[in-house]
Amino acid sequence: MTKNIMSKEEYLNKAKELNVPLEKPRVLNDTDFITVAKERRSVRQYDAKT
């Protein structure tokens, strides 16, 4: 089985052909670290019933 490997140049040329519309980056709201730390959540146990 032969893998089809593109060179960097081929990859970049192919990416240019996609014609993805250029959009401005979305502006993210500034959130201070303390707020982020307080609102952080993690799952410690999973319910095996579902």
DAGIJO-V249433 format. One line per field, one symbol per residue. phi: phi as a letter, one per 40 degrees, with the letter a starting at -180 (. if undefined). burial: # if it has 9 or more other ideal C-beta (glycine too) atoms within 8 Angstrom, else .. A space follows every 10 residues. Layout:
phi=???
burial=???
//
This chain:
phi=.bccbccdcc ccccccccfc ccbccccccc bcdccccccc bacbbbcccc
burial=.......... #..#...... .......... .....#.... ..........
//
